[in-house]
Amino acid sequence: MPVSVEPTSQTDGAEALRPHAEDAFAGELVALAAQDDRPRPARWKLSPWAVATYLLGGTLPDGTVISPKYVGPRRIVEVAVTTLATDRALLLLGVPGTAKTWVSEHLAAAVSGDSTLLVQGTAGTPEEAIRYGWNYARLLAHGPSRDALVPSPVMRAMADGMTARVEELTRIPADVQDTLITILSEKTLPIPELGQEVQAVRGFNLIATANDRDRGVNDLSSALRRRFNTVVLPLPESPEAEVDIVSRRVDQIGRSLDLPAAPDGLDEIRRVVTVFRELRDGVTADGRTKLKSPSGTLSTAEAISVVTNGLALAAHFGDGVLRPSDVAAGILGAVVRDPAADRVIWQEYLETVVRERDDWKDFYRACREVSV
């Protein structure tokens, strides 16, 4: 007998698996707005100082603690926020896993109170996703009109003075990318079918993210690149900073998935970060042994994924304590992307580095077991 499943909205009490930034951190945004007495650009929910505080964290005069959303150089965040306060768009550039999307979402949430005006870039992203489309039923019935027009997230942001986001800009075909040139330079979007245009109101800006490490990348034209102020998000400078980032995100994700906190999990997090950094940098932490780097990026985001999966294994199939056996398979999957070349690199690393570390014996055995 078929079962009918009624759609459920959040207003019906359903809990979102991954709330938008403005919902997940609504309390912090409200507290910042209440304490924020600095000048705000047109239609901004917070001042540039408050936006930076929201991203970097801090304690407000009333004692409210603002959790850090980005752990990295303060100047990078200040430049990004200042860019959005001007008429230049912001391009967040970096290798995969450097929190470009995360920073983009939180910037939009803090500036406009809405991070959902999003265009996801892919090889199949059409021009309509950036400009506008049509409701073909109305178009055929009544001809071209504003009622038949379906605005894109960018058009809506222009009309309302909001912040739009374009993820993975370099994955979008070059001719579609260039649709942004007029929008960013003239701050207008022509609608030739109607003989009209949409002019951006004050408060409008655009955040794009891109990386040049993936295959299938379409380089930005020089004309489009000039319309952006580029901010490069680096990998964490120190192992301690990366461990802190991974620990914070794993804790947040674990709570959202109702996973129990793993006692003594910090040791395994530190081990995962060490493995990723050493293979990524091509040298051991003490600088004594040179290593071959695998084909994968081994980013902080991948370390977060490995530890989160390990936490789930420990919770559901173990005793709740995060152990080497819980993270070993995840590390193997992250490192060995090319089964031929990467497996040799991983085996050499295990035998020449991991095996020689006295306090890594359990980790070595776990990795050997899943590698075989």
C-alpha positions as CSV (number, residue, x, y, z in Angstrom):
1,M,0.0,0.0,0.0
2,P,1.5,3.4,-1.0
3,V,2.4,5.8,1.8
4,S,1.8,9.5,1.3
5,V,4.4,11.7,2.9
6,E,3.4,15.3,3.4
7,P,6.1,17.9,3.0
8,T,7.1,19.5,6.3
9,S,8.3,23.1,6.7
10,Q,10.3,24.6,9.5
11,T,7.2,26.5,10.6
12,D,5.6,23.1,11.3
13,G,8.3,22.4,13.9
14,A,10.8,20.6,11.7
15,E,14.4,21.2,12.6
16,A,16.8,22.0,9.8
17,L,19.8,19.6,9.5
18,R,22.0,22.5,8.6
19,P,20.5,25.9,9.5
20,H,21.5,29.0,7.6
21,A,24.1,31.2,9.4
22,E,21.6,33.9,10.2
23,D,19.4,31.2,12.0
24,A,22.1,29.2,13.7
25,F,23.7,32.3,15.2
26,A,20.6,34.5,15.5
27,G,21.3,35.2,19.1
28,E,24.8,36.5,18.5
29,L,23.6,38.7,15.6
30,V,20.9,40.2,17.8
31,A,23.3,40.8,20.6
32,L,25.8,42.5,18.3
33,A,23.1,44.7,16.8
34,A,22.0,45.8,20.3
35,Q,25.6,46.7,21.3
36,D,26.6,48.2,17.9
37,D,26.7,52.0,18.0
38,R,29.1,52.5,15.1
39,P,28.2,53.9,11.7
40,R,26.6,51.3,9.3
41,P,26.6,51.5,5.5
42,A,23.2,51.7,3.8
43,R,21.0,48.7,4.5
44,W,23.7,46.9,6.6
45,K,22.4,45.1,9.7
46,L,25.7,45.7,11.5
47,S,28.6,48.1,11.3
48,P,31.8,46.9,9.6
49,W,33.4,46.6,13.1
50,A,30.5,44.4,14.3
51,V,30.7,42.2,11.2
52,A,34.4,41.6,11.8
53,T,33.7,40.8,15.4
54,Y,31.0,38.3,14.4
55,L,33.5,36.5,12.1
56,L,36.5,36.6,14.4
57,G,34.7,36.3,17.8
58,G,35.0,38.3,21.0
59,T,33.2,39.4,24.2
60,L,30.7,42.3,24.1
61,P,30.5,44.9,26.9
62,D,27.4,43.2,28.3
63,G,29.3,39.9,28.6
64,T,27.9,38.2,25.5
65,V,30.5,35.9,24.0
66,I,30.6,35.9,20.2
67,S,32.0,32.6,18.9
68,P,34.7,32.8,16.2
69,K,33.5,31.7,12.8
70,Y,36.9,32.1,11.1
71,V,40.3,31.4,12.7
72,G,42.9,33.3,10.7
73,P,44.6,36.7,10.2
74,R,42.4,39.5,11.4
75,R,43.5,41.7,8.6
76,I,42.1,39.4,6.0
77,V,38.6,39.7,7.5
78,E,38.9,43.4,7.8
79,V,39.9,43.8,4.2
80,A,37.0,41.6,3.1
81,V,34.4,43.5,5.2
82,T,35.8,46.9,4.0
83,T,35.5,45.7,0.4
84,L,31.8,45.0,0.8
85,A,31.3,48.5,2.2
86,T,32.6,49.9,-1.1
87,D,31.3,49.5,-4.7
88,R,33.7,46.7,-5.5
89,A,32.7,43.0,-5.3
90,L,34.6,40.6,-3.2
91,L,36.3,37.5,-4.5
92,L,37.4,34.9,-1.9
93,L,40.2,32.9,-3.4
94,G,42.0,29.9,-2.0
95,V,42.7,26.2,-2.3
96,P,39.8,23.8,-1.5
97,G,39.0,23.6,2.2
98,T,40.1,27.1,3.2
99,A,36.6,28.0,4.4
100,K,35.7,30.2,1.4
101,T,32.0,29.2,1.4
102,W,31.8,29.3,5.2
103,V,33.2,32.9,5.3
104,S,31.0,34.0,2.3
105,E,27.9,32.7,4.1
106,H,28.7,34.4,7.4
107,L,29.6,37.7,5.8
108,A,26.3,37.8,3.9
109,A,24.4,36.8,7.1
110,A,26.1,39.6,9.1
111,V,25.8,42.3,6.5
112,S,22.3,41.6,5.1
113,G,20.7,39.2,7.5
114,D,20.2,36.8,4.6
115,S,22.8,34.4,3.2
116,T,20.4,32.6,0.9
117,L,20.7,34.8,-2.2
118,L,23.0,32.2,-3.7
119,V,24.1,31.1,-7.2
120,Q,25.9,27.7,-7.1
121,G,28.5,27.6,-9.9
122,T,28.8,24.5,-12.0
123,A,29.8,23.6,-15.6
124,G,26.0,23.7,-16.4
125,T,25.1,27.0,-14.7
126,P,23.0,29.0,-17.3
127,E,23.0,32.7,-17.8
128,E,19.5,32.8,-16.3
129,A,20.8,31.8,-12.9
130,I,22.7,35.1,-12.8
131,R,20.3,37.4,-14.8
132,Y,16.7,36.2,-14.8
133,G,14.4,33.5,-16.3
134,W,10.8,33.3,-17.4
135,N,7.6,31.7,-16.1
136,Y,6.8,30.1,-19.5
137,A,3.1,29.5,-18.7
138,R,2.6,33.2,-18.1
139,L,5.0,34.1,-20.9
140,L,2.9,32.1,-23.4
141,A,-0.4,33.2,-22.0
142,H,0.3,37.0,-21.7
143,G,3.6,37.7,-23.4
144,P,6.7,39.2,-21.8
145,S,5.9,41.1,-18.6
146,R,7.4,41.7,-15.2
147,D,4.9,39.2,-13.8
148,A,6.3,36.5,-16.1
149,L,9.9,37.3,-15.2
150,V,11.6,35.1,-12.6
151,P,14.4,37.1,-10.9
152,S,17.7,35.5,-10.1
153,P,19.2,35.7,-6.6
154,V,21.5,38.4,-8.0
155,M,18.6,40.5,-9.4
156,R,16.8,40.2,-6.1
157,A,19.9,41.4,-4.2
158,M,20.2,44.4,-6.6
159,A,16.6,45.4,-6.1
160,D,16.6,45.0,-2.3
161,G,20.1,46.3,-1.6
162,M,21.3,42.9,-0.3
163,T,24.4,40.8,-0.6
164,A,24.4,38.1,-3.3
165,R,26.7,35.1,-3.3
166,V,28.2,33.2,-6.3
167,E,29.9,29.9,-5.3
168,E,32.7,28.4,-7.4
169,L,32.7,31.2,-9.9
170,T,35.5,29.6,-11.9
171,R,33.4,26.5,-12.5
172,I,30.8,28.6,-14.4
173,P,31.4,28.8,-18.2
174,A,33.3,31.9,-19.3
175,D,30.5,33.4,-21.3
176,V,28.1,33.1,-18.3
177,Q,30.7,34.5,-15.9
178,D,30.9,37.7,-18.1
179,T,27.2,38.3,-17.5
180,L,28.4,39.8,-14.2
181,I,30.5,42.5,-15.9
182,T,27.7,44.9,-16.5
183,I,26.1,44.2,-13.1
184,L,29.4,44.9,-11.3
185,S,30.6,47.9,-13.4
186,E,27.3,49.7,-14.2
187,K,25.3,48.4,-11.2
188,T,22.4,47.7,-13.6
189,L,20.8,44.6,-15.1
190,P,19.2,45.3,-18.5
191,I,15.9,43.5,-19.4
192,P,15.9,44.0,-23.2
193,E,12.7,42.0,-23.7
194,L,10.8,44.6,-21.7
195,G,12.9,47.6,-22.6
196,Q,13.6,48.0,-18.9
197,E,16.4,47.6,-16.4
198,V,16.9,46.9,-12.7
199,Q,19.3,49.3,-11.0
200,A,21.1,48.2,-7.9
201,V,20.1,50.1,-4.8
202,R,22.6,51.1,-2.1
203,G,23.6,48.1,0.0
204,F,24.0,45.7,-2.9
205,N,27.2,43.8,-3.3
206,L,28.4,40.4,-4.4
207,I,30.7,37.8,-2.8
208,A,32.2,35.2,-5.1
209,T,34.4,32.2,-4.2
210,A,36.8,30.4,-6.4
211,N,39.8,28.1,-6.4
212,D,42.3,27.3,-9.1
213,R,43.2,23.8,-8.0
214,D,40.2,21.8,-9.3
215,R,40.0,20.4,-12.8
216,G,37.5,22.0,-15.2
217,V,38.3,25.5,-14.1
218,N,37.4,28.5,-16.4
219,D,39.8,31.3,-15.8
220,L,38.2,34.7,-15.1
221,S,38.5,37.2,-17.9
222,S,40.7,40.2,-17.1
223,A,37.6,42.5,-17.4
224,L,35.7,40.5,-14.8
225,R,38.7,40.1,-12.5
226,R,39.1,43.9,-12.4
227,R,35.6,44.2,-11.0
228,F,36.6,42.2,-7.9
229,N,38.8,42.9,-4.9
230,T,40.5,39.6,-4.3
231,V,41.2,38.3,-0.8
232,V,43.2,35.0,-0.6
233,L,42.2,32.8,2.3
234,P,45.3,30.8,3.4
235,L,45.6,27.4,5.0
236,P,46.1,27.6,8.8
237,E,49.5,28.9,9.7
238,S,50.3,26.6,12.6
239,P,49.3,23.1,13.7
240,E,47.7,24.6,16.8
241,A,45.5,26.9,14.8
242,E,44.4,24.0,12.6
243,V,43.7,21.7,15.5
244,D,41.6,24.5,17.1
245,I,39.6,25.0,13.8
246,V,39.0,21.2,13.4
247,S,38.0,20.9,17.1
248,R,35.5,23.8,16.9
249,R,33.8,22.6,13.7
250,V,33.7,18.9,14.8
251,D,32.0,20.0,18.1
252,Q,29.5,22.1,16.2
253,I,28.7,19.4,13.7
254,G,28.6,16.7,16.4
255,R,26.0,18.7,18.4
256,S,23.9,19.3,15.3
257,L,23.9,15.5,14.7
258,D,23.3,14.7,18.4
259,L,26.6,12.8,18.6
260,P,28.1,12.6,22.1
261,A,31.3,14.5,22.8
262,A,34.3,12.2,22.5
263,P,36.4,12.1,25.6
264,D,40.1,12.6,24.9
265,G,39.3,13.1,21.2
266,L,41.9,15.9,21.0
267,D,44.7,13.5,20.7
268,E,43.3,11.9,17.6
269,I,42.4,15.3,16.1
270,R,46.0,16.4,16.6
271,R,47.2,13.2,14.9
272,V,44.9,13.7,11.9
273,V,46.0,17.3,11.5
274,T,49.7,16.3,11.8
275,V,49.3,13.6,9.1
276,F,47.5,16.0,6.7
277,R,50.0,18.9,7.3
278,E,53.1,16.7,6.8
279,L,51.9,15.1,3.6
280,R,50.6,18.5,2.4
281,D,53.9,20.2,3.1
282,G,56.1,17.4,1.9
283,V,58.2,17.3,5.1
284,T,57.7,16.0,8.7
285,A,57.0,18.4,11.5
286,D,60.6,18.3,12.7
287,G,61.9,19.1,9.3
288,R,64.1,16.0,9.2
289,T,62.4,13.9,6.6
290,K,61.2,14.9,3.2
291,L,58.0,13.3,2.0
292,K,56.2,12.9,-1.3
293,S,52.8,14.7,-1.4
294,P,49.7,12.8,-2.6
295,S,47.4,14.2,-5.3
296,G,44.6,15.3,-2.9
297,T,44.5,18.7,-1.2
298,L,44.3,17.3,2.4
299,S,42.6,20.4,3.5
300,T,41.3,21.5,6.9
301,A,37.7,20.7,5.7
302,E,38.8,17.2,4.9
303,A,40.3,16.8,8.3
304,I,37.0,18.0,9.8
305,S,35.2,15.3,7.7
306,V,37.5,12.6,8.8
307,V,37.2,13.4,12.5
308,T,33.4,13.8,12.3
309,N,33.0,10.4,10.6
310,G,35.3,8.9,13.3
311,L,33.2,10.4,16.0
312,A,30.1,8.8,14.5
313,L,31.9,5.4,14.3
314,A,32.9,5.7,18.0
315,A,29.4,6.7,19.0
316,H,27.5,4.1,17.1
317,F,29.9,1.1,16.8
318,G,32.3,1.7,19.6
319,D,32.5,2.8,23.3
320,G,32.1,6.5,22.5
321,V,35.8,7.2,22.8
322,L,37.5,8.4,19.6
323,R,40.3,6.0,18.8
324,P,42.9,5.5,16.0
325,S,40.7,2.8,14.4
326,D,37.8,5.3,14.1
327,V,39.8,7.7,12.0
328,A,42.2,5.4,10.1
329,A,39.8,4.6,7.2
330,G,38.9,8.2,6.8
331,I,42.5,9.2,6.5
332,L,43.2,6.5,4.0
333,G,40.2,7.7,1.8
334,A,41.4,11.3,2.0
335,V,45.1,10.5,1.1
336,V,44.7,7.8,-1.5
337,R,42.8,9.5,-4.3
338,D,44.9,8.0,-7.1
339,P,45.0,4.3,-6.2
340,A,48.3,3.7,-8.0
341,A,50.5,6.7,-7.0
342,D,48.9,7.8,-3.8
343,R,48.9,4.3,-2.2
344,V,52.7,4.1,-2.6
345,I,53.1,7.5,-1.0
346,W,50.9,6.5,1.9
347,Q,52.7,3.2,2.5
348,E,56.1,5.0,2.5
349,Y,54.8,7.5,5.0
350,L,53.4,4.8,7.3
351,E,56.6,2.8,7.3
352,T,59.2,5.6,7.4
353,V,57.4,8.1,9.7
354,V,54.4,6.7,11.6
355,R,56.0,3.4,12.5
356,E,59.0,5.2,14.1
357,R,56.9,7.3,16.5
358,D,56.7,5.5,19.8
359,D,53.4,7.1,20.9
360,W,51.8,6.3,17.5
361,K,51.9,2.5,17.7
362,D,48.1,2.1,18.0
363,F,47.6,4.5,15.1
364,Y,50.2,2.7,13.0
365,R,48.4,-0.7,13.5
366,A,45.0,0.8,12.7
367,C,46.3,2.4,9.5
368,R,48.1,-0.8,8.5
369,E,44.9,-2.8,9.0
370,V,42.7,-0.6,6.8
371,S,45.5,-0.2,4.2
372,V,45.8,-4.0,3.7
